[in-house]
């Protein structure tokens, strides 16, 4: 779940609270980065599949 932190609220946090917040935000960032990498890879696979299928359909039409 994305975490929204207002800049003004950072002023009132202690050093320990800032460390905890930083840890949570870094974990969230790693998760989102991994998800983006996965989706990018899946998108590339799907684009490759659609190109391959498009070429096969065109070849079939050329032979007919």
C-alpha positions in Angstrom: 0.0 0.0 0.0 1.5 3.4 -1.0 2.5 5.6 1.8 1.8 9.3 1.6 3.7 11.6 3.9 3.2 15.3 4.1 6.4 17.3 4.1 5.2 19.3 7.1 4.7 16.2 9.2 8.4 15.3 8.8 9.4 18.2 11.1 7.7 16.6 14.1 9.2 13.1 13.7 12.0 11.9 16.0 15.2 10.5 14.6 13.9 6.9 15.3 10.6 7.6 13.5 12.5 9.0 10.5 14.6 5.9 10.4 11.5 3.7 10.5 9.8 5.8 7.8 12.9 5.6 5.6 13.1 1.8 6.0 9.4 1.4 5.0 9.8 3.8 2.1 12.9 1.9 0.8 11.0 -1.4 1.1 8.1 0.0 -0.8 10.4 1.4 -3.5 12.2 -2.0 -3.9 8.8 -3.7 -4.2 7.5 -1.2 -6.8 10.8 -1.4 -8.7 10.6 -5.2 -8.9 6.9 -5.0 -10.0 7.8 -2.5 -12.7 10.6 -4.8 -13.9 8.2 -7.7 -14.0 5.6 -5.8 -16.0 8.2 -4.4 -18.4 9.4 -8.0 -19.1 5.9 -9.3 -19.6 5.1 -6.4 -21.9 8.2 -7.2 -24.0 7.1 -10.8 -24.2 3.6 -9.9 -25.3 4.9 -7.5 -27.9 7.2 -10.2 -29.3 4.3 -12.7 -29.4 2.0 -10.3 -31.2 4.7 -9.5 -33.8 5.4 -13.3 -34.3 1.6 -14.0 -34.7 1.3 -11.1 -37.1 4.1 -12.4 -39.3 2.6 -15.9 -39.3 -0.8 -14.5 -40.3 0.7 -12.5 -43.1 2.7 -15.5 -44.3 -0.4 -17.6 -44.4 -2.2 -14.9 -46.5 0.7 -14.7 -48.9 0.6 -18.4 -49.5 -3.2 -18.5 -50.2 
